[in-house]
Amino acid sequence: MSQWNQVQQLEIKFLEQVDQFYDDNFPMEIRHLLAQWIENQDWEAASNNETMATILLQNLLIQLDEQLGRVSKEKNLLLIHNLKRIRKILQSPGLATAQLLLDQLGETCIHKPKSCP
């Protein structure tokens, strides 16, 4: 069972804490839709290697595009809107480096799962 599936089975008081980890820079929709892919990446190694971090960010965008294509076929307007918004955020100049994204990923328990409830 994926870590994300385990998180979703927590009691409500812990789910509320998990909700606080996510924001517009790394929305929960991405964690949910890409759970398996995210959990299979070596975020720890990438956190020490800017080139690897950049590659992971590009691969994350590719995965996001694939999800966008899938939900577009389902005509899920709300999810399409949210995924486009998220993609724009992840590509914004304000997200200066892939390293910044990795820092945010760490805060949302992707490569430091032991610190999560």
Biopython code that builds the backbone (N, CA, C, O; Angstrom):
import numpy as np
from Bio.PDB.StructureBuilder import StructureBuilder

atoms = [
    (1, "MET", "N", (0.842, -1.168, 0.000)),
    (1, "MET", "CA", (0.000, 0.000, 0.000)),
    (1, "MET", "C", (0.895, 1.242, 0.000)),
    (1, "MET", "O", (1.879, 1.309, 0.737)),
    (2, "SER", "N", (0.550, 2.200, -0.817)),
    (2, "SER", "CA", (1.368, 3.414, -0.899)),
    (2, "SER", "C", (1.254, 4.222, 0.394)),
    (2, "SER", "O", (0.278, 4.132, 1.138)),
    (3, "GLN", "N", (2.285, 5.001, 0.617)),
    (3, "GLN", "CA", (2.310, 5.873, 1.789)),
    (3, "GLN", "C", (1.096, 6.811, 1.772)),
    (3, "GLN", "O", (0.478, 7.066, 2.806)),
    (4, "TRP", "N", (0.769, 7.317, 0.583)),
    (4, "TRP", "CA", (-0.360, 8.242, 0.470)),
    (4, "TRP", "C", (-1.670, 7.550, 0.832)),
    (4, "TRP", "O", (-2.522, 8.153, 1.485)),
    (5, "ASN", "N", (-1.846, 6.300, 0.423)),
    (5, "ASN", "CA", (-3.049, 5.554, 0.797)),
    (5, "ASN", "C", (-3.114, 5.356, 2.308)),
    (5, "ASN", "O", (-4.196, 5.411, 2.894)),
    (6, "GLN", "N", (-1.978, 5.129, 2.937)),
    (6, "GLN", "CA", (-1.938, 4.979, 4.390)),
    (6, "GLN", "C", (-2.322, 6.278, 5.080)),
    (6, "GLN", "O", (-3.049, 6.272, 6.074)),
    (7, "VAL", "N", (-1.831, 7.391, 4.549)),
    (7, "VAL", "CA", (-2.158, 8.700, 5.123)),
    (7, "VAL", "C", (-3.669, 8.925, 5.091)),
    (7, "VAL", "O", (-4.246, 9.430, 6.054)),
    (8, "GLN", "N", (-4.294, 8.557, 4.003)),
    (8, "GLN", "CA", (-5.728, 8.787, 3.856)),
    (8, "GLN", "C", (-6.573, 7.969, 4.828)),
    (8, "GLN", "O", (-7.759, 8.249, 5.000)),
    (9, "GLN", "N", (-5.982, 6.975, 5.457)),
    (9, "GLN", "CA", (-6.710, 6.144, 6.412)),
    (9, "GLN", "C", (-6.532, 6.608, 7.859)),
    (9, "GLN", "O", (-7.032, 5.967, 8.783)),
    (10, "LEU", "N", (-5.827, 7.713, 8.055)),
    (10, "LEU", "CA", (-5.622, 8.245, 9.399)),
    (10, "LEU", "C", (-6.917, 8.803, 9.974)),
    (10, "LEU", "O", (-7.874, 9.068, 9.247)),
    (11, "GLU", "N", (-6.928, 8.972, 11.276)),
    (11, "GLU", "CA", (-8.065, 9.618, 11.935)),
    (11, "GLU", "C", (-8.145, 11.072, 11.481)),
    (11, "GLU", "O", (-7.155, 11.652, 11.036)),
    (12, "ILE", "N", (-9.325, 11.645, 11.599)),
    (12, "ILE", "CA", (-9.575, 12.998, 11.107)),
    (12, "ILE", "C", (-8.646, 14.030, 11.730)),
    (12, "ILE", "O", (-8.230, 14.959, 11.039)),
    (13, "LYS", "N", (-8.305, 13.904, 13.006)),
    (13, "LYS", "CA", (-7.431, 14.894, 13.641)),
    (13, "LYS", "C", (-6.044, 14.891, 12.985)),
    (13, "LYS", "O", (-5.399, 15.936, 12.899)),
    (14, "PHE", "N", (-5.587, 13.733, 12.528)),
    (14, "PHE", "CA", (-4.300, 13.665, 11.850)),
    (14, "PHE", "C", (-4.418, 14.129, 10.399)),
    (14, "PHE", "O", (-3.490, 14.729, 9.856)),
    (15, "LEU", "N", (-5.558, 13.848, 9.777)),
    (15, "LEU", "CA", (-5.777, 14.328, 8.407)),
    (15, "LEU", "C", (-5.776, 15.848, 8.359)),
    (15, "LEU", "O", (-5.309, 16.440, 7.386)),
    (16, "GLU", "N", (-6.287, 16.472, 9.389)),
    (16, "GLU", "CA", (-6.267, 17.934, 9.458)),
    (16, "GLU", "C", (-4.830, 18.452, 9.540)),
    (16, "GLU", "O", (-4.517, 19.500, 8.974)),
    (17, "GLN", "N", (-3.960, 17.730, 10.236)),
    (17, "GLN", "CA", (-2.554, 18.111, 10.299)),
    (17, "GLN", "C", (-1.894, 17.945, 8.936)),
    (17, "GLN", "O", (-1.107, 18.796, 8.519)),
    (18, "VAL", "N", (-2.207, 16.862, 8.244)),
    (18, "VAL", "CA", (-1.649, 16.625, 6.907)),
    (18, "VAL", "C", (-2.083, 17.749, 5.970)),
    (18, "VAL", "O", (-1.291, 18.227, 5.158)),
    (19, "ASP", "N", (-3.338, 18.166, 6.084)),
    (19, "ASP", "CA", (-3.854, 19.241, 5.240)),
    (19, "ASP", "C", (-3.021, 20.506, 5.365)),
    (19, "ASP", "O", (-2.878, 21.250, 4.394)),
    (20, "GLN", "N", (-2.478, 20.756, 6.530)),
    (20, "GLN", "CA", (-1.681, 21.962, 6.755)),
    (20, "GLN", "C", (-0.326, 21.913, 6.050)),
    (20, "GLN", "O", (0.304, 22.956, 5.874)),
    (21, "PHE", "N", (0.134, 20.737, 5.646)),
    (21, "PHE", "CA", (1.416, 20.604, 4.955)),
    (21, "PHE", "C", (1.360, 21.142, 3.524)),
    (21, "PHE", "O", (2.381, 21.539, 2.963)),
    (22, "TYR", "N", (0.181, 21.153, 2.949)),
    (22, "TYR", "CA", (0.044, 21.455, 1.529)),
    (22, "TYR", "C", (-0.398, 22.889, 1.314)),
    (22, "TYR", "O", (-1.181, 23.443, 2.085)),
    (23, "ASP", "N", (0.135, 23.491, 0.222)),
    (23, "ASP", "CA", (-0.226, 24.854, -0.138)),
    (23, "ASP", "C", (-0.213, 24.964, -1.658)),
    (23, "ASP", "O", (-0.121, 23.956, -2.357)),
    (24, "ASP", "N", (-0.304, 26.192, -2.167)),
    (24, "ASP", "CA", (-0.347, 26.386, -3.616)),
    (24, "ASP", "C", (0.962, 26.024, -4.311)),
    (24, "ASP", "O", (0.959, 25.720, -5.504)),
    (25, "ASN", "N", (2.082, 26.051, -3.586)),
    (25, "ASN", "CA", (3.352, 25.699, -4.214)),
    (25, "ASN", "C", (3.479, 24.209, -4.479)),
    (25, "ASN", "O", (4.141, 23.798, -5.432)),
    (26, "PHE", "N", (2.857, 23.411, -3.652)),
    (26, "PHE", "CA", (2.787, 21.978, -3.898)),
    (26, "PHE", "C", (1.440, 21.479, -3.391)),
    (26, "PHE", "O", (1.326, 20.993, -2.266)),
    (27, "PRO", "N", (0.425, 21.608, -4.236)),
    (27, "PRO", "CA", (-0.945, 21.283, -3.823)),
    (27, "PRO", "C", (-1.158, 19.787, -3.581)),
    (27, "PRO", "O", (-0.464, 18.937, -4.137)),
    (28, "MET", "N", (-2.123, 19.509, -2.749)),
    (28, "MET", "CA", (-2.463, 18.141, -2.406)),
    (28, "MET", "C", (-2.935, 17.348, -3.636)),
    (28, "MET", "O", (-2.756, 16.131, -3.683)),
    (29, "GLU", "N", (-3.523, 18.008, -4.611)),
    (29, "GLU", "CA", (-3.967, 17.293, -5.816)),
    (29, "GLU", "C", (-2.805, 16.562, -6.480)),
    (29, "GLU", "O", (-2.956, 15.433, -6.948)),
    (30, "ILE", "N", (-1.641, 17.217, -6.517)),
    (30, "ILE", "CA", (-0.467, 16.592, -7.129)),
    (30, "ILE", "C", (-0.033, 15.393, -6.308)),
    (30, "ILE", "O", (0.268, 14.332, -6.854)),
    (31, "ARG", "N", (0.000, 15.564, -5.000)),
    (31, "ARG", "CA", (0.401, 14.446, -4.136)),
    (31, "ARG", "C", (-0.547, 13.265, -4.326)),
    (31, "ARG", "O", (-0.118, 12.112, -4.356)),
    (32, "HIS", "N", (-1.831, 13.564, -4.453)),
    (32, "HIS", "CA", (-2.838, 12.523, -4.617)),
    (32, "HIS", "C", (-2.737, 11.836, -5.982)),
    (32, "HIS", "O", (-2.681, 10.609, -6.066)),
    (33, "LEU", "N", (-2.715, 12.631, -7.035)),
    (33, "LEU", "CA", (-2.721, 12.068, -8.384)),
    (33, "LEU", "C", (-1.418, 11.360, -8.756)),
    (33, "LEU", "O", (-1.425, 10.394, -9.519)),
    (34, "LEU", "N", (-0.313, 11.841, -8.219)),
    (34, "LEU", "CA", (0.997, 11.290, -8.583)),
    (34, "LEU", "C", (1.646, 10.520, -7.430)),
    (34, "LEU", "O", (2.868, 10.376, -7.394)),
    (35, "ALA", "N", (0.847, 10.031, -6.502)),
    (35, "ALA", "CA", (1.372, 9.388, -5.295)),
    (35, "ALA", "C", (2.393, 8.296, -5.598)),
    (35, "ALA", "O", (3.491, 8.302, -5.043)),
    (36, "GLN", "N", (2.043, 7.376, -6.461)),
    (36, "GLN", "CA", (2.943, 6.258, -6.743)),
    (36, "GLN", "C", (4.245, 6.747, -7.373)),
    (36, "GLN", "O", (5.328, 6.316, -6.978)),
    (37, "TRP", "N", (4.139, 7.638, -8.344)),
    (37, "TRP", "CA", (5.341, 8.161, -9.006)),
    (37, "TRP", "C", (6.205, 8.907, -7.994)),
    (37, "TRP", "O", (7.418, 8.701, -7.940)),
    (38, "ILE", "N", (5.592, 9.763, -7.202)),
    (38, "ILE", "CA", (6.335, 10.559, -6.219)),
    (38, "ILE", "C", (7.087, 9.654, -5.248)),
    (38, "ILE", "O", (8.256, 9.894, -4.946)),
    (39, "GLU", "N", (6.422, 8.631, -4.769)),
    (39, "GLU", "CA", (7.032, 7.744, -3.784)),
    (39, "GLU", "C", (8.147, 6.877, -4.366)),
    (39, "GLU", "O", (8.954, 6.324, -3.619)),
    (40, "ASN", "N", (8.197, 6.757, -5.676)),
    (40, "ASN", "CA", (9.242, 5.951, -6.319)),
    (40, "ASN", "C", (10.480, 6.754, -6.708)),
    (40, "ASN", "O", (11.420, 6.191, -7.268)),
    (41, "GLN", "N", (10.501, 8.049, -6.424)),
    (41, "GLN", "CA", (11.638, 8.891, -6.793)),
    (41, "GLN", "C", (12.636, 8.984, -5.631)),
    (41, "GLN", "O", (12.272, 8.829, -4.465)),
    (42, "ASP", "N", (13.877, 9.237, -5.974)),
    (42, "ASP", "CA", (14.927, 9.372, -4.963)),
    (42, "ASP", "C", (15.086, 10.854, -4.608)),
    (42, "ASP", "O", (16.029, 11.509, -5.052)),
    (43, "TRP", "N", (14.155, 11.372, -3.803)),
    (43, "TRP", "CA", (14.145, 12.778, -3.437)),
    (43, "TRP", "C", (15.330, 13.126, -2.553)),
    (43, "TRP", "O", (15.843, 14.244, -2.612)),
    (44, "GLU", "N", (15.763, 12.189, -1.744)),
    (44, "GLU", "CA", (16.898, 12.439, -0.856)),
    (44, "GLU", "C", (18.159, 12.737, -1.667)),
    (44, "GLU", "O", (18.879, 13.693, -1.378)),
    (45, "ALA", "N", (18.419, 11.914, -2.681)),
    (45, "ALA", "CA", (19.600, 12.139, -3.520)),
    (45, "ALA", "C", (19.472, 13.454, -4.290)),
    (45, "ALA", "O", (20.445, 14.195, -4.433)),
    (46, "ALA", "N", (18.282, 13.731, -4.776)),
    (46, "ALA", "CA", (18.066, 14.956, -5.545)),
    (46, "ALA", "C", (18.219, 16.204, -4.682)),
    (46, "ALA", "O", (18.557, 17.273, -5.190)),
    (47, "SER", "N", (17.976, 16.073, -3.394)),
    (47, "SER", "CA", (18.089, 17.243, -2.519)),
    (47, "SER", "C", (19.534, 17.704, -2.394)),
    (47, "SER", "O", (19.791, 18.825, -1.956)),
    (48, "ASN", "N", (20.475, 16.852, -2.776)),
    (48, "ASN", "CA", (21.901, 17.197, -2.711)),
    (48, "ASN", "C", (22.514, 17.399, -4.093)),
    (48, "ASN", "O", (23.729, 17.555, -4.213)),
    (49, "ASN", "N", (21.687, 17.396, -5.133)),
    (49, "ASN", "CA", (22.207, 17.452, -6.492)),
    (49, "ASN", "C", (21.266, 18.289, -7.351)),
    (49, "ASN", "O", (20.186, 17.829, -7.721)),
    (50, "GLU", "N", (21.674, 19.516, -7.667)),
    (50, "GLU", "CA", (20.809, 20.445, -8.416)),
    (50, "GLU", "C", (20.412, 19.892, -9.784)),
    (50, "GLU", "O", (19.281, 20.092, -10.228)),
    (51, "THR", "N", (21.327, 19.204, -10.448)),
    (51, "THR", "CA", (21.003, 18.637, -11.767)),
    (51, "THR", "C", (19.909, 17.584, -11.643)),
    (51, "THR", "O", (18.946, 17.576, -12.410)),
    (52, "MET", "N", (20.071, 16.706, -10.675)),
    (52, "MET", "CA", (19.053, 15.673, -10.460)),
    (52, "MET", "C", (17.728, 16.303, -10.045)),
    (52, "MET", "O", (16.664, 15.853, -10.471)),
    (53, "ALA", "N", (17.790, 17.338, -9.219)),
    (53, "ALA", "CA", (16.573, 18.042, -8.794)),
    (53, "ALA", "C", (15.853, 18.640, -10.003)),
    (53, "ALA", "O", (14.627, 18.578, -10.092)),
    (54, "THR", "N", (16.611, 19.213, -10.924)),
    (54, "THR", "CA", (16.021, 19.798, -12.125)),
    (54, "THR", "C", (15.364, 18.724, -12.984)),
    (54, "THR", "O", (14.273, 18.925, -13.518)),
    (55, "ILE", "N", (16.032, 17.593, -13.111)),
    (55, "ILE", "CA", (15.472, 16.478, -13.885)),
    (55, "ILE", "C", (14.176, 15.985, -13.240)),
    (55, "ILE", "O", (13.195, 15.721, -13.936)),
    (56, "LEU", "N", (14.172, 15.861, -11.921)),
    (56, "LEU", "CA", (12.954, 15.423, -11.232)),
    (56, "LEU", "C", (11.816, 16.421, -11.421)),
    (56, "LEU", "O", (10.665, 16.023, -11.600)),
    (57, "LEU", "N", (12.130, 17.702, -11.383)),
    (57, "LEU", "CA", (11.102, 18.714, -11.615)),
    (57, "LEU", "C", (10.537, 18.583, -13.020)),
    (57, "LEU", "O", (9.322, 18.645, -13.207)),
    (58, "GLN", "N", (11.403, 18.402, -14.010)),
    (58, "GLN", "CA", (10.930, 18.221, -15.385)),
    (58, "GLN", "C", (10.076, 16.963, -15.517)),
    (58, "GLN", "O", (9.051, 16.968, -16.199)),
    (59, "ASN", "N", (10.500, 15.897, -14.867)),
    (59, "ASN", "CA", (9.721, 14.658, -14.902)),
    (59, "ASN", "C", (8.380, 14.819, -14.186)),
    (59, "ASN", "O", (7.377, 14.234, -14.595)),
    (60, "LEU", "N", (8.371, 15.612, -13.120)),
    (60, "LEU", "CA", (7.123, 15.903, -12.427)),
    (60, "LEU", "C", (6.155, 16.632, -13.364)),
    (60, "LEU", "O", (4.961, 16.334, -13.389)),
    (61, "LEU", "N", (6.677, 17.581, -14.125)),
    (61, "LEU", "CA", (5.838, 18.309, -15.084)),
    (61, "LEU", "C", (5.312, 17.378, -16.179)),
    (61, "LEU", "O", (4.175, 17.524, -16.628)),
    (62, "ILE", "N", (6.131, 16.436, -16.602)),
    (62, "ILE", "CA", (5.685, 15.453, -17.604)),
    (62, "ILE", "C", (4.553, 14.604, -17.026)),
    (62, "ILE", "O", (3.541, 14.376, -17.688)),
    (63, "GLN", "N", (4.728, 14.142, -15.800)),
    (63, "GLN", "CA", (3.680, 13.358, -15.134)),
    (63, "GLN", "C", (2.396, 14.173, -14.994)),
    (63, "GLN", "O", (1.296, 13.653, -15.178)),
    (64, "LEU", "N", (2.549, 15.445, -14.669)),
    (64, "LEU", "CA", (1.401, 16.338, -14.543)),
    (64, "LEU", "C", (0.681, 16.484, -15.879)),
    (64, "LEU", "O", (-0.549, 16.468, -15.930)),
    (65, "ASP", "N", (1.446, 16.627, -16.959)),
    (65, "ASP", "CA", (0.847, 16.720, -18.296)),
    (65, "ASP", "C", (0.076, 15.451, -18.646)),
    (65, "ASP", "O", (-0.998, 15.512, -19.246)),
    (66, "GLU", "N", (0.634, 14.299, -18.267)),
    (66, "GLU", "CA", (-0.062, 13.039, -18.536)),
    (66, "GLU", "C", (-1.387, 12.979, -17.776)),
    (66, "GLU", "O", (-2.397, 12.530, -18.318)),
    (67, "GLN", "N", (-1.381, 13.427, -16.532)),
    (67, "GLN", "CA", (-2.615, 13.461, -15.748)),
    (67, "GLN", "C", (-3.613, 14.444, -16.353)),
    (67, "GLN", "O", (-4.814, 14.176, -16.393)),
    (68, "LEU", "N", (-3.110, 15.572, -16.818)),
    (68, "LEU", "CA", (-3.970, 16.566, -17.452)),
    (68, "LEU", "C", (-4.635, 15.982, -18.698)),
    (68, "LEU", "O", (-5.822, 16.203, -18.937)),
    (69, "GLY", "N", (-3.871, 15.242, -19.479)),
    (69, "GLY", "CA", (-4.442, 14.578, -20.660)),
    (69, "GLY", "C", (-5.518, 13.578, -20.277)),
    (69, "GLY", "O", (-6.555, 13.487, -20.934)),
    (70, "ARG", "N", (-5.270, 12.829, -19.213)),
    (70, "ARG", "CA", (-6.241, 11.829, -18.756)),
    (70, "ARG", "C", (-7.534, 12.486, -18.282)),
    (70, "ARG", "O", (-8.621, 12.061, -18.672)),
    (71, "VAL", "N", (-7.428, 13.515, -17.445)),
    (71, "VAL", "CA", (-8.643, 14.144, -16.923)),
    (71, "VAL", "C", (-9.357, 14.968, -17.993)),
    (71, "VAL", "O", (-10.564, 15.194, -17.900)),
    (72, "SER", "N", (-8.617, 15.418, -19.006)),
    (72, "SER", "CA", (-9.269, 16.140, -20.103)),
    (72, "SER", "C", (-10.214, 15.216, -20.852)),
    (72, "SER", "O", (-11.285, 15.642, -21.285)),
    (73, "LYS", "N", (-9.830, 13.960, -21.008)),
    (73, "LYS", "CA", (-10.705, 12.976, -21.666)),
    (73, "LYS", "C", (-11.951, 12.702, -20.825)),
    (73, "LYS", "O", (-13.017, 12.402, -21.361)),
    (74, "GLU", "N", (-11.805, 12.808, -19.511)),
    (74, "GLU", "CA", (-12.934, 12.583, -18.609)),
    (74, "GLU", "C", (-13.815, 13.825, -18.486)),
    (74, "GLU", "O", (-14.900, 13.769, -17.907)),
    (75, "LYS", "N", (-13.347, 14.934, -19.028)),
    (75, "LYS", "CA", (-14.064, 16.209, -18.992)),
    (75, "LYS", "C", (-14.361, 16.663, -17.561)),
    (75, "LYS", "O", (-15.447, 17.161, -17.263)),
    (76, "ASN", "N", (-13.380, 16.482, -16.692)),
    (76, "ASN", "CA", (-13.495, 16.915, -15.299)),
    (76, "ASN", "C", (-12.999, 18.361, -15.232)),
    (76, "ASN", "O", (-11.817, 18.612, -14.995)),
    (77, "LEU", "N", (-13.906, 19.297, -15.442)),
    (77, "LEU", "CA", (-13.553, 20.705, -15.586)),
    (77, "LEU", "C", (-12.805, 21.253, -14.373)),
    (77, "LEU", "O", (-11.825, 21.978, -14.542)),
    (78, "LEU", "N", (-13.236, 20.929, -13.170)),
    (78, "LEU", "CA", (-12.584, 21.446, -11.968)),
    (78, "LEU", "C", (-11.145, 20.938, -11.864)),
    (78, "LEU", "O", (-10.232, 21.716, -11.586)),
    (79, "LEU", "N", (-10.942, 19.653, -12.083)),
    (79, "LEU", "CA", (-9.602, 19.094, -11.993)),
    (79, "LEU", "C", (-8.718, 19.607, -13.124)),
    (79, "LEU", "O", (-7.534, 19.865, -12.907)),
    (80, "ILE", "N", (-9.267, 19.758, -14.318)),
    (80, "ILE", "CA", (-8.507, 20.333, -15.441)),
    (80, "ILE", "C", (-8.026, 21.731, -15.064)),
    (80, "ILE", "O", (-6.854, 22.064, -15.242)),
    (81, "HIS", "N", (-8.935, 22.537, -14.545)),
    (81, "HIS", "CA", (-8.589, 23.907, -14.129)),
    (81, "HIS", "C", (-7.477, 23.890, -13.081)),
    (81, "HIS", "O", (-6.497, 24.627, -13.198)),
    (82, "ASN", "N", (-7.631, 23.049, -12.060)),
    (82, "ASN", "CA", (-6.648, 22.996, -10.984)),
    (82, "ASN", "C", (-5.289, 22.515, -11.476)),
    (82, "ASN", "O", (-4.263, 23.060, -11.069)),
    (83, "LEU", "N", (-5.259, 21.509, -12.338)),
    (83, "LEU", "CA", (-3.984, 21.012, -12.847)),
    (83, "LEU", "C", (-3.278, 22.046, -13.711)),
    (83, "LEU", "O", (-2.055, 22.167, -13.649)),
    (84, "LYS", "N", (-4.018, 22.785, -14.505)),
    (84, "LYS", "CA", (-3.413, 23.855, -15.304)),
    (84, "LYS", "C", (-2.837, 24.942, -14.403)),
    (84, "LYS", "O", (-1.749, 25.458, -14.657)),
    (85, "ARG", "N", (-3.569, 25.282, -13.358)),
    (85, "ARG", "CA", (-3.103, 26.288, -12.401)),
    (85, "ARG", "C", (-1.832, 25.801, -11.699)),
    (85, "ARG", "O", (-0.877, 26.561, -11.535)),
    (86, "ILE", "N", (-1.826, 24.563, -11.296)),
    (86, "ILE", "CA", (-0.668, 23.989, -10.614)),
    (86, "ILE", "C", (0.542, 23.966, -11.528)),
    (86, "ILE", "O", (1.651, 24.293, -11.105)),
    (87, "ARG", "N", (0.335, 23.581, -12.782)),
    (87, "ARG", "CA", (1.446, 23.539, -13.743)),
    (87, "ARG", "C", (2.048, 24.930, -13.904)),
    (87, "ARG", "O", (3.268, 25.087, -13.949)),
    (88, "LYS", "N", (1.189, 25.928, -13.990)),
    (88, "LYS", "CA", (1.655, 27.307, -14.127)),
    (88, "LYS", "C", (2.485, 27.721, -12.908)),
    (88, "LYS", "O", (3.524, 28.366, -13.052)),
    (89, "ILE", "N", (2.033, 27.357, -11.731)),
    (89, "ILE", "CA", (2.773, 27.673, -10.502)),
    (89, "ILE", "C", (4.131, 27.002, -10.512)),
    (89, "ILE", "O", (5.140, 27.636, -10.202)),
    (90, "LEU", "N", (4.168, 25.719, -10.868)),
    (90, "LEU", "CA", (5.430, 24.975, -10.863)),
    (90, "LEU", "C", (6.424, 25.501, -11.898)),
    (90, "LEU", "O", (7.632, 25.316, -11.748)),
    (91, "GLN", "N", (5.929, 26.146, -12.932)),
    (91, "GLN", "CA", (6.808, 26.694, -13.967)),
    (91, "GLN", "C", (7.113, 28.172, -13.765)),
    (91, "GLN", "O", (7.826, 28.775, -14.568)),
    (92, "SER", "N", (6.583, 28.755, -12.707)),
    (92, "SER", "CA", (6.728, 30.192, -12.525)),
    (92, "SER", "C", (8.151, 30.580, -12.140)),
    (92, "SER", "O", (8.862, 29.805, -11.501)),
    (93, "PRO", "N", (8.563, 31.794, -12.536)),
    (93, "PRO", "CA", (9.882, 32.293, -12.150)),
    (93, "PRO", "C", (10.033, 32.425, -10.638)),
    (93, "PRO", "O", (11.152, 32.401, -10.125)),
    (94, "GLY", "N", (8.918, 32.565, -9.921)),
    (94, "GLY", "CA", (8.967, 32.660, -8.470)),
    (94, "GLY", "C", (9.483, 31.383, -7.821)),
    (94, "GLY", "O", (10.021, 31.416, -6.714)),
    (95, "LEU", "N", (9.322, 30.274, -8.503)),
    (95, "LEU", "CA", (9.876, 29.010, -8.032)),
    (95, "LEU", "C", (11.264, 28.931, -8.636)),
    (95, "LEU", "O", (11.493, 28.197, -9.598)),
    (96, "ALA", "N", (12.181, 29.684, -8.073)),
    (96, "ALA", "CA", (13.489, 29.958, -8.667)),
    (96, "ALA", "C", (14.258, 28.726, -9.106)),
    (96, "ALA", "O", (14.859, 28.727, -10.180)),
    (97, "THR", "N", (14.251, 27.688, -8.307)),
    (97, "THR", "CA", (15.037, 26.511, -8.659)),
    (97, "THR", "C", (14.284, 25.242, -8.308)),
    (97, "THR", "O", (13.328, 25.251, -7.534)),
    (98, "ALA", "N", (14.735, 24.174, -8.890)),
    (98, "ALA", "CA", (14.191, 22.870, -8.535)),
    (98, "ALA", "C", (14.500, 22.560, -7.081)),
    (98, "ALA", "O", (13.759, 21.830, -6.424)),
    (99, "GLN", "N", (15.603, 23.119, -6.578)),
    (99, "GLN", "CA", (15.974, 22.890, -5.184)),
    (99, "GLN", "C", (14.917, 23.448, -4.236)),
    (99, "GLN", "O", (14.629, 22.847, -3.201)),
    (100, "LEU", "N", (14.342, 24.591, -4.587)),
    (100, "LEU", "CA", (13.270, 25.168, -3.784)),
    (100, "LEU", "C", (12.076, 24.227, -3.750)),
    (100, "LEU", "O", (11.469, 24.029, -2.697)),
    (101, "LEU", "N", (11.737, 23.648, -4.892)),
    (101, "LEU", "CA", (10.640, 22.687, -4.937)),
    (101, "LEU", "C", (10.947, 21.504, -4.032)),
    (101, "LEU", "O", (10.070, 21.036, -3.306)),
    (102, "LEU", "N", (12.178, 21.017, -4.066)),
    (102, "LEU", "CA", (12.549, 19.887, -3.218)),
    (102, "LEU", "C", (12.401, 20.226, -1.744)),
    (102, "LEU", "O", (11.980, 19.383, -0.952)),
    (103, "ASP", "N", (12.741, 21.448, -1.371)),
    (103, "ASP", "CA", (12.553, 21.868, 0.013)),
    (103, "ASP", "C", (11.077, 21.792, 0.392)),
    (103, "ASP", "O", (10.729, 21.351, 1.488)),
    (104, "GLN", "N", (10.215, 22.228, -0.525)),
    (104, "GLN", "CA", (8.781, 22.179, -0.269)),
    (104, "GLN", "C", (8.296, 20.735, -0.219)),
    (104, "GLN", "O", (7.437, 20.395, 0.595)),
    (105, "LEU", "N", (8.837, 19.892, -1.079)),
    (105, "LEU", "CA", (8.449, 18.491, -1.070)),
    (105, "LEU", "C", (8.820, 17.852, 0.254)),
    (105, "LEU", "O", (8.057, 17.056, 0.801)),
    (106, "GLY", "N", (9.982, 18.197, 0.766)),
    (106, "GLY", "CA", (10.398, 17.670, 2.058)),
    (106, "GLY", "C", (9.435, 18.068, 3.161)),
    (106, "GLY", "O", (9.139, 17.276, 4.056)),
    (107, "GLU", "N", (8.952, 19.289, 3.091)),
    (107, "GLU", "CA", (8.005, 19.774, 4.091)),
    (107, "GLU", "C", (6.660, 19.087, 3.966)),
    (107, "GLU", "O", (5.897, 19.054, 4.931)),
    (108, "THR", "N", (6.354, 18.546, 2.818)),
    (108, "THR", "CA", (5.079, 17.853, 2.635)),
    (108, "THR", "C", (5.250, 16.346, 2.703)),
    (108, "THR", "O", (4.429, 15.587, 2.188)),
    (109, "CYS", "N", (6.329, 15.927, 3.349)),
    (109, "CYS", "CA", (6.524, 14.519, 3.722)),
    (109, "CYS", "C", (6.766, 13.584, 2.545)),
    (109, "CYS", "O", (6.420, 12.406, 2.627)),
    (110, "ILE", "N", (7.332, 14.057, 1.487)),
    (110, "ILE", "CA", (7.600, 13.154, 0.375)),
    (110, "ILE", "C", (8.917, 12.447, 0.560)),
    (110, "ILE", "O", (8.985, 11.234, 0.363)),
    (111, "HIS", "N", (9.969, 13.153, 0.931)),
    (111, "HIS", "CA", (11.228, 12.444, 1.128)),
    (111, "HIS", "C", (11.642, 12.377, 2.591)),
    (111, "HIS", "O", (12.743, 11.924, 2.905)),
    (112, "LYS", "N", (10.760, 12.828, 3.494)),
    (112, "LYS", "CA", (11.005, 12.693, 4.934)),
    (112, "LYS", "C", (9.753, 12.138, 5.603)),
    (112, "LYS", "O", (9.219, 12.760, 6.521)),
    (113, "PRO", "N", (9.280, 10.979, 5.158)),
    (113, "PRO", "CA", (7.985, 10.486, 5.652)),
    (113, "PRO", "C", (7.963, 10.209, 7.146)),
    (113, "PRO", "O", (6.884, 10.225, 7.738)),
    (114, "LYS", "N", (9.090, 9.957, 7.782)),
    (114, "LYS", "CA", (9.086, 9.635, 9.209)),
    (114, "LYS", "C", (8.646, 10.834, 10.052)),
    (114, "LYS", "O", (8.226, 10.664, 11.196)),
    (115, "SER", "N", (8.740, 12.051, 9.491)),
    (115, "SER", "CA", (8.353, 13.226, 10.260)),
    (115, "SER", "C", (6.855, 13.514, 10.156)),
    (115, "SER", "O", (6.358, 14.451, 10.781)),
    (116, "CYS", "N", (6.147, 12.727, 9.384)),
    (116, "CYS", "CA", (4.724, 12.930, 9.195)),
    (116, "CYS", "C", (3.918, 12.112, 10.188)),
    (116, "CYS", "O", (4.389, 11.102, 10.712)),
    (117, "PRO", "N", (2.690, 12.566, 10.439)),
    (117, "PRO", "CA", (1.814, 11.785, 11.320)),
    (117, "PRO", "C", (1.413, 10.488, 10.649)),
    (117, "PRO", "O", (0.676, 9.693, 11.233)),
]
sb = StructureBuilder()
sb.init_structure("model")
sb.init_model(0)
sb.init_chain("A")
sb.init_seg("    ")
for serial, (resi, resn, name, xyz) in enumerate(atoms, 1):
    if name == "N":
        sb.init_residue(resn, " ", resi, " ")
    sb.init_atom(name, np.array(xyz, "f"), 0.0, 1.0, " ", f" {name:<3s}", serial, name[0])
structure = sb.get_structure()
